[in-house]
C-alpha cells in the first residue's frame, strides 16, 4: 500500500524523476504493472465514490460500470498507442506502453472523483487529460526516446478516447440521477 501511494505521488508531482527511477528499476514495469498498480488505483477510486454518492445500491452499480469503462478504455488506449507508436514491433513494445500508460493515467483516474461537481466537471476532465498527456509524453520520451508526429497522433487518440469516457460517465451520472 505504501508503494502504491508512493508511486502515485511520484507520478503526479515528480514524473520526470519517476521515469528515470523506473528506467533504473526502482518501480514495477512491464505487463505486471497492471496488476500491481493500475487495477488497485482504479478500484480505490471506485470505492472512494461510495461516500460521494451516498446511496449504497446506485453507488455500487455506478462503481461497477465505472470500473468496466476504465479498464476497457485502458486496454483500448494501450493497444492503439502501441500500434500508433511502434507500427512494426507493436507486440514487442506492448509491455513498455502498458507501463507508461498505467502510471500516466493516474490523474485521469483520480480526477474521476471530481466528475460529480456539476458544470465544473469538464474543467477537471480537461486538467486530468492535460496532466496525463504531460506525464505520458515525458515517459515515452524518457524510456523510448520518442517524439514527433506519432506522439501527436497518440495524444490525439488519447484525447478523443478520454472525451468519450467522460461522456459515458456523465451519461451514467444522469442515468443514476446523481
C-alpha positions as CSV (number, residue, x, y, z in Angstrom):
1,X,0.0,0.0,0.0
2,X,2.9,2.3,0.8
3,X,4.5,1.6,-2.5
4,X,1.2,2.3,-4.3
5,X,0.8,5.7,-2.7
6,X,4.5,6.5,-3.2
7,X,4.2,5.7,-6.9
8,X,1.0,7.9,-7.2
9,X,2.7,10.9,-5.6
10,X,5.9,10.4,-7.6
11,X,4.0,10.1,-10.9
12,X,1.8,13.1,-10.2
13,X,4.3,15.6,-8.8
14,X,7.8,14.3,-9.8
15,X,7.2,12.5,-13.1
16,X,10.5,13.3,-14.8
17,X,12.5,11.8,-11.9
18,X,10.0,9.0,-11.7
19,X,10.7,7.9,-15.2
20,X,14.4,7.9,-14.6
21,X,13.9,5.8,-11.4
22,X,11.7,3.4,-13.4
23,X,14.4,3.1,-16.1
24,X,16.8,2.2,-13.3
25,X,14.5,-0.5,-12.0
26,X,13.1,1.2,-8.8
27,X,9.4,0.7,-9.8
28,X,7.4,-2.2,-11.2
29,X,7.2,-2.3,-15.0
30,X,6.0,-4.4,-17.9
31,X,2.7,-6.2,-18.0
32,X,2.7,-6.8,-14.2
33,X,2.2,-3.1,-13.6
34,X,-1.4,-3.5,-14.5
35,X,-2.0,-5.9,-11.6
36,X,0.4,-4.1,-9.2
37,X,-0.6,-0.5,-9.9
38,X,-3.4,0.3,-12.4
39,X,-6.1,-2.0,-11.2
40,X,-5.6,-1.1,-7.5
41,X,-5.7,2.6,-8.3
42,X,-8.9,2.2,-10.4
43,X,-10.5,0.1,-7.6
44,X,-9.5,2.6,-4.9
45,X,-11.1,5.5,-6.9
46,X,-14.3,3.4,-7.3
47,X,-14.5,2.8,-3.6
48,X,-14.0,6.4,-2.8
49,X,-17.0,7.3,-4.9
50,X,-19.3,5.5,-2.4
51,X,-19.3,8.3,0.2
52,X,-19.6,10.9,-2.5
53,X,-22.8,9.3,-3.9
54,X,-24.3,8.5,-0.5
55,X,-26.8,5.9,-1.7
56,X,-25.3,2.4,-1.5
57,X,-27.1,0.5,-4.2
58,X,-26.8,3.0,-7.0
59,X,-23.2,3.8,-5.9
60,X,-22.4,0.1,-6.2
61,X,-23.8,-0.2,-9.8
62,X,-22.1,3.1,-10.7
63,X,-18.8,1.9,-9.4
64,X,-19.0,-1.4,-11.2
65,X,-19.9,0.4,-14.5
66,X,-17.1,2.9,-14.0
67,X,-14.6,0.2,-13.3
68,X,-15.5,-1.6,-16.5
69,X,-15.3,1.6,-18.5
70,X,-11.9,2.5,-17.0
71,X,-10.4,-1.0,-17.7
72,X,-11.9,-1.1,-21.2
73,X,-10.6,2.4,-22.1
74,X,-7.2,1.4,-20.7
75,X,-7.0,-1.7,-22.9
76,X,-8.1,0.2,-26.0
77,X,-5.7,3.1,-25.3
78,X,-2.7,0.8,-24.7
79,X,-3.4,-1.3,-27.8
80,X,-3.9,1.7,-30.0
81,X,-0.9,3.6,-28.6
82,X,1.4,0.6,-29.1
83,X,0.1,0.3,-32.7
84,X,0.5,4.1,-33.4
85,X,4.0,4.5,-31.8
86,X,5.5,1.2,-32.8
87,X,3.8,0.0,-36.1
88,X,6.1,-2.8,-36.9
89,X,7.0,-4.1,-33.4
90,X,3.8,-3.2,-31.5
91,X,3.7,-6.7,-29.9
92,X,7.2,-6.5,-28.6
93,X,6.7,-3.0,-27.2
94,X,3.4,-3.7,-25.5
95,X,4.9,-4.1,-22.0
96,X,6.6,-0.7,-22.2
97,X,3.5,1.0,-23.5
98,X,1.4,-0.5,-20.8
99,X,3.9,0.6,-18.2
100,X,3.9,4.2,-19.3
101,X,0.1,4.4,-19.7
102,X,-0.5,2.6,-16.3
103,X,1.3,5.3,-14.5
104,X,0.3,8.2,-16.8
105,X,-3.4,7.5,-16.4
106,X,-3.2,8.2,-12.7
107,X,-4.5,11.8,-12.9
108,X,-7.4,10.7,-15.1
109,X,-8.5,8.0,-12.6
110,X,-8.1,10.3,-9.6
111,X,-9.9,13.2,-11.1
112,X,-13.0,11.0,-11.7
113,X,-13.8,11.9,-8.1
114,X,-14.5,15.4,-9.2
115,X,-16.9,14.5,-12.0
116,X,-19.7,15.0,-9.6
117,X,-19.2,18.7,-9.4
118,X,-21.8,19.6,-12.0
119,X,-20.8,22.2,-14.6
120,X,-17.2,22.2,-13.3
121,X,-16.7,18.5,-14.1
122,X,-15.5,19.2,-17.7
123,X,-12.8,21.5,-16.3
124,X,-11.5,18.7,-14.1
125,X,-11.6,16.3,-17.0
126,X,-9.5,18.7,-19.1
127,X,-7.0,19.2,-16.3
128,X,-6.7,15.5,-15.9
129,X,-6.3,14.9,-19.6
130,X,-3.6,17.6,-19.9
131,X,-1.7,16.2,-16.9
132,X,-1.9,12.7,-18.3
133,X,-0.6,13.8,-21.7
134,X,2.3,15.6,-20.0
135,X,3.2,12.6,-17.9
136,X,2.9,10.1,-20.8
137,X,4.9,12.2,-23.2
138,X,7.6,12.6,-20.6
139,X,7.5,8.8,-20.1
140,X,7.6,7.9,-23.8
141,X,10.5,10.3,-24.4
142,X,12.5,9.1,-21.4
143,X,12.0,5.4,-21.9
144,X,11.8,5.1,-25.7
145,X,13.3,8.4,-27.0
146,X,10.1,9.1,-28.9
147,X,8.8,12.4,-30.2
148,X,7.3,13.9,-33.3
149,X,4.2,13.1,-35.3
150,X,3.5,9.6,-33.9
151,X,3.4,11.1,-30.4
152,X,0.9,13.8,-31.5
153,X,-1.3,11.2,-33.1
154,X,-1.2,9.1,-29.9
155,X,-2.1,12.2,-27.9
156,X,-5.0,13.0,-30.2
157,X,-6.3,9.4,-29.9
158,X,-6.0,9.6,-26.1
159,X,-7.8,12.9,-26.0
160,X,-10.7,11.6,-28.1
161,X,-10.9,8.4,-26.1
162,X,-10.9,10.2,-22.8
163,X,-13.5,12.6,-24.1
164,X,-15.7,9.6,-24.9
165,X,-15.1,8.1,-21.5
166,X,-16.1,11.4,-19.9
167,X,-19.3,11.5,-21.9
168,X,-20.1,7.9,-20.8
169,X,-19.5,8.9,-17.2
170,X,-21.8,11.9,-17.5
171,X,-24.5,9.7,-19.0
172,X,-24.1,7.3,-16.1
173,X,-24.4,10.1,-13.7
174,X,-27.7,11.2,-15.4
175,X,-28.9,7.6,-15.6
176,X,-28.4,7.1,-11.8
177,X,-29.7,10.6,-11.0
178,X,-26.7,11.8,-9.0
